[in-house]
Amino acid sequence: MYEGIEYRGFGQDIVEELAKHAGVPVWNGLTNEYHPTQMLADMLTVREHFGKLKGLKLVYMGDARYNMGNSLMIVCSKLGLDFVACTNKKYFPNDELVAQCQQWAKEAGSTITLTEDVEAGTKDADIVYTDVWVSMGEPDEVWTERIHDLTPYKVTRHVMENAGEKAIFLHCLPAFHDLKTKIGKEMGERFNLTDMEVTDEVFESPQSKVFDEAENRMHTIKAVIVATLGEPEK
Ligand code: NVA
């Protein structure tokens, strides 16, 4: 009955099983492990801004073991951007994926770095990227620990200044950067905070390209659908 199915959910094994049996294209709209369609929008945004991809330095701050950290490390290593996971070492991506990405990065002429050092990690970055600290599908109880572990890796004005004037800020959204949304207000009251992974100052700054990035989700997902659907029946 359907021409295609987009799965946005939890385990990667679920979308793979769905794809095996569906008989129509199945698009991975996000799993716990990967977020490939977001990568298309992100790389388009980076290329629109810098006019190139190869040789740029992308720094991911936050939970680098989850979908966004994994997928950014993969896409950077395949397209020749230097990737840095700058976070508490509890949140480094898994060794097997790092080894695979190091291989791809070597072929593309780029590097993969894992560091807990904010100053060195974000120095001269072209792209500073972050994501929510607790993802969909994770238990609510982990918030307190995440806030404790990841607050030193919040994207602040200091981080952007350390990266330099040419750096841009990206975020796959939704972001906790102010108290103006219902959920932002609830979280703010619960943890007595006004922001989490990024300050409002950075989120709203000229260096922030999050709305270009969000717009590019629309164009890139249409391209994926066109590229993968069969010819319409005459
Ligand atoms: N890591 C986030 C990405 C949201 C687009 C999540 O899985 O909720």
Boltz pocket constraint, residues with backbone or C-beta under 6 A from the ligand:
constraints:
  - pocket:
      binder: B
      contacts: [[A, 30], [A, 31], [A, 66], [A, 67], [A, 68], [A, 131], [A, 132], [A, 134], [A, 135], [A, 136], [A, 172], [A, 173], [A, 174]]
      max_distance: 6.0
